[in-house]
C-alpha cells in the first residue's frame, strides 16, 4: 500500500474538473457527519490507515477497510465491512501487548455490520443528529499482529452544524464501545513474559470534534480531534490519549477522497519499561497516524 500513490490519484481526479458529489461523502478521516445515504443509493469505501512510531524499535502497521453501504430508507443506512491489516515490528517487547518481532503482509482481520439512523437533517432542520450501532468481530490483534478474538458493540452519536450556506461544516461525535477479548496462547514467549489468555472485558469512550471549510469548488480543508479512554475490568482506566491534525477532502460527481494526518498530542495510562515519551500513550497507540479514504457512489 502506497499512500503517495493514492494522493497522486486524487490530484489527477481534481485536474479532470468533475463536479462535486451530492451523496454522503466523508469530509473527515476519523469523524462522521449526521447525513445518511438516500434510499436505494449505494456507496463503496476503501480506508487505508498507517500507524507508526512507538518511541522505540520499529513499528509500522497498515489497517485496511473495504465497506459497502446502502440507503435502506431516506433516514436509515446499513453497512457491511471487511477489515484487513499488515504489520512490521521489531526491537519492541511489551508485557501483555508485544511479545516480540512480527512481520506479515495484508491479512483479513475482521468483519463489521453497522446501522446509521438520521433523526435530524443539518440541511432541513438546521442541526443534524444521527445515531449508529455497530457489531464487530476481529481475529487479529491490531497492536501485536497476533491471534486474538475480539467482539465489540459500539453505540455512537453524530452532530452536524453547517454555516455560511454549507461552506463551513462542523461535527461532533461521541461513542461508547464494549468489547470482549481473548488472546490465543503463544508457544515461544520470552522467559517471564506476561501474556494473559483469560477473557477480558473493556469499555472504550471516544469524543471528538471537527471543522472544515470549502476553500474552492470540490475542495474542503479542515481539522479534526478526538479524545479516547479505555477501561478494563481489573485495572480501571487503562489508557487515554488525545489526537489532532489536518484533513483535506475532495469531491467529484461519483467519487470522493479524504486524507487525514493525526498526531498524538498527549496521553497517559500504562507505559513500557524505558519509555522516554511519558506524556504519550505508546503501548496501544502510536505517535502518528495517516488515513486515506476513497468513496464511490453508485
C-alpha positions in Angstrom: 0.0 0.0 0.0 1.5 3.4 -1.0 -0.3 6.4 0.3 1.6 8.7 -2.0 0.1 6.8 -5.0 -3.5 7.4 -3.6 -2.8 11.1 -3.1 -1.5 11.5 -6.6 -4.6 9.7 -7.9 -6.7 12.3 -6.0 -4.8 15.1 -7.5 -5.3 13.7 -11.0 -9.0 13.5 -10.4 -9.0 17.1 -9.3 -7.4 18.1 -12.6 -10.2 16.5 -14.5 -12.5 19.0 -13.1 -15.5 16.8 -12.2 -18.5 18.5 -10.3 -18.8 17.9 -6.6 -20.6 14.8 -5.3 -24.1 15.0 -3.8 -24.0 11.8 -1.7 -22.9 11.4 1.9 -19.2 11.7 1.4 -16.9 11.7 4.4 -15.4 15.1 5.0 -13.2 13.8 7.8 -10.9 10.8 8.2 -11.9 9.8 11.7 -15.2 11.7 12.4 -18.6 11.4 10.8 -21.3 13.8 9.9 -25.1 13.3 10.5 -26.2 12.7 6.9 -27.2 9.3 5.6 -27.5 7.9 2.1 -30.7 8.5 0.1 -33.0 5.5 -0.1 -31.7 3.0 -2.7 -28.3 4.7 -3.1 -25.1 2.7 -2.8 -21.6 3.6 -1.7 -18.3 1.6 -1.6 -15.4 2.7 0.6 -11.7 1.9 0.9 -9.9 3.1 4.0 -6.2 2.8 4.5 -4.7 3.8 7.8 -0.9 3.8 8.5 0.1 3.8 12.2 3.8 4.4 13.0 6.3 5.1 15.9 6.1 3.8 19.4 9.2 5.6 20.5 11.5 2.5 20.5 12.4 -0.1 17.9 10.5 -0.1 14.6 6.7 -0.2 14.4 4.7 0.2 11.2 1.1 -1.2 10.8 -1.5 -0.7 8.0 -5.2 -1.1 8.6 -7.4 -1.6 5.5 -11.2 -1.5 5.4 -13.4 -2.3 2.4 -17.0 -1.2 3.2 -20.4 -1.3 1.3 -23.2 1.0 2.3 -26.8 1.2 1.2 -29.6 3.6 1.9 -32.3 1.3 3.3 -34.7 4.3 3.8 -34.3 8.0 3.5 -33.1 8.1 7.1 -31.5 4.6 7.6 -28.2 3.4 6.1 -26.9 -0.1 6.5 -23.2 -1.1 6.0 -21.0 -4.2 5.9 -17.2 -4.1 6.1 -14.3 -6.4 5.7 -11.1 -5.4 7.6 -7.5 -6.3 7.0 -4.1 -5.5 8.4 -0.4 -5.8 7.9 2.3 -5.3 10.5 6.1 -4.8 10.7 7.5 -4.5 14.2 10.9 -5.4 15.6 13.0 -4.3 18.6 9.9 -3.8 20.8 8.8 -6.2 23.7 6.0 -5.0 26.0 4.4 -7.4 28.5 0.8 -8.3 27.6 0.9 -6.5 24.2 4.0 -7.0 22.1 5.7 -10.4 22.7 8.4 -9.9 20.0 9.1 -9.2 16.4 6.3 -9.8 13.9 6.1 -9.1 10.1 3.5 -10.1 7.5 1.6 -8.6 4.6 -2.1 -7.9 4.3 -4.3 -10.4 6.0 -8.1 -10.4 6.7 -8.6 -9.4 10.3 -12.3 -8.8 11.0 -15.9 -8.1 9.9 -18.3 -5.3 10.9 -22.1 -4.7 10.4 -23.4 -1.1 11.1 -26.7 0.8 11.0 -26.9 4.6 11.0 -30.2 6.5 11.6 -30.7 10.2 10.9 -33.0 11.9 13.4 -32.4 15.5 12.2 -31.0 16.8 8.9 -28.4 19.6 9.0 -29.9 20.9 5.7 -33.6 20.8 6.6 -33.7 21.1 10.4 -30.7 23.4 10.9 -28.9 20.9 13.2 -28.0 17.3 12.2 -28.3 14.4 14.6 -27.7 10.8 13.8 -27.1 7.6 15.8 -25.1 4.5 14.9 -24.9 1.0 16.2 -22.1 -1.4 15.1 -21.2 -5.0 15.8 -17.6 -6.0 15.0 -15.6 -9.2 15.3 -11.8 -9.3 14.8 -9.5 -12.3 15.0 -6.1 -10.5 14.8 -4.8 -8.1 17.4 -4.1 -4.7 15.8 -1.2 -3.9 18.1 0.9 -7.1 18.1 -0.5 -8.8 15.0 -1.0 -12.0 17.0 -4.2 -14.1 17.2 -6.8 -12.5 19.4 -10.6 -12.8 19.2 -12.4 -9.6 20.0 -16.1 -9.0 19.7 -17.4 -5.4 20.3 -20.6 -3.5 20.2 -20.5 0.3 19.7 -23.1 3.0 20.1 -22.4 6.4 18.6 -24.0 9.8 18.2 -23.1 12.3 15.4 -23.9 16.0 15.5 -23.5 18.3 12.5 -24.0 22.1 12.0 -23.5 23.9 8.7 -22.7 27.6 8.4 -22.2 30.2 5.6 -24.5 28.4 3.1 -22.9 25.0 3.8 -19.4 26.4 3.2 -18.3 25.8 6.8 -19.2 22.5 8.4 -18.7 21.4 12.0 -19.3 18.0 13.5 -19.1 16.4 17.0 -19.0 12.7 17.7 -19.5 10.6 20.8 -19.2 6.8 21.1 -19.2 4.0 23.7 -17.7 0.6 22.8 -18.0 -2.5 24.9 -15.6 -5.3 23.9 -15.0 -9.0 24.9 -11.5 -10.2 24.0 -9.5 -13.4 24.4 -5.8 -13.7 23.4 -4.7 -17.0 21.9 -1.8 -18.8 23.6 1.8 -18.4 22.2 4.3 -21.2 22.5 7.6 -19.3 22.1 7.2 -16.4 24.5 10.3 -14.8 26.0 11.1 -16.1 29.6 8.9 -14.5 32.2 6.8 -12.7 29.6 3.2 -11.9 30.7 0.7 -12.9 28.1 -2.7 -13.4 29.8 -5.2 -15.6 28.0 -8.2 -15.1 30.3 -11.2 -13.3 28.8 -11.1 -9.5 29.2 -14.0 -7.0 29.2 -13.2 -3.5 28.1 -15.2 -0.2 27.7 -13.9 2.5 25.4 -15.2 6.1 25.4 -14.5 8.4 22.5 -15.4 12.1 21.9 -14.3 14.2 19.0 -14.9 17.4 17.0 -14.1 18.7 13.5 -14.3 21.8 11.4 -13.8 22.0 7.7 -14.2 24.9 5.2 -14.8 24.8 1.4 -11.8 26.7 0.1 -12.7 26.1 -3.6 -15.3 24.1 -5.6 -14.9 20.4 -4.7 -12.2 21.1 -2.0 -12.6 21.2 1.8 -9.7 21.8 4.2 -10.1 21.4 7.9 -9.0 19.8 11.2 -10.3 17.1 13.5 -9.5 16.0 17.0 -10.6 13.2 19.4 -10.1 12.1 22.9 -10.2 8.3 23.7 -10.1 6.4 27.0 -10.3 2.7 27.8 -11.4 1.0 31.0 -10.7 -2.7 31.8 -12.3 -4.9 34.4 -9.3 -5.5 36.6 -7.3 -2.2 36.2 -9.9 0.5 35.8 -8.7 3.2 33.4 -6.0 1.5 31.3 -5.2 4.3 28.9 -6.2 7.7 27.5 -5.0 9.8 24.5 -5.7 13.0 22.7 -5.1 13.2 18.9 -5.5 16.1 16.4 -4.5 17.0 12.9 -5.5 18.4 9.5 -7.8 16.9 6.9 -8.2 17.5 3.2 -11.3 16.4 1.2 -12.0 16.4 -2.5 -15.4 15.5 -4.1 -16.2 14.6 -7.7 -19.5 13.7 -9.3 -19.4 10.0 -8.4 -16.5 9.7 -6.0 -14.7 11.5 -3.2 -11.4 11.2 -1.3 -10.2 12.3 2.1 -6.7 12.4 3.6 -6.0 13.0 7.3 -2.8 13.1 9.4 -3.2 12.9 13.1 -0.5 13.3 15.8 -0.9 12.1 19.4 -0.8 15.3 21.4 -1.0 13.8 24.8 -1.7 10.5 26.5 -1.4 8.5 29.7 -2.0 5.2 31.4 0.2 2.2 31.0 3.8 2.7 29.9 6.5 0.2 28.9 9.9 -0.1 30.6 12.3 2.6 29.4 9.6 4.7 27.7 11.0 8.2 27.3 7.9 10.0 25.9 6.0 9.7 29.2 3.4 12.3 28.2 2.1 9.9 25.4 0.4 6.6 25.5 2.5 4.3 23.3 1.5 0.8 24.4 -1.7 0.6 22.3 -1.3 3.8 20.4 1.4 5.3 18.2 2.8 8.8 17.8 1.1 9.4 14.5 -1.5 8.0 12.0 -2.2 8.8 8.4 -5.6 7.8 6.9 -6.7 7.9 3.3 -10.4 7.2 2.4 -11.8 6.7 -1.1 -15.6 6.5 -1.7 -17.6 5.7 -4.8 -21.3 6.4 -5.2 -23.5 4.2 -7.5 
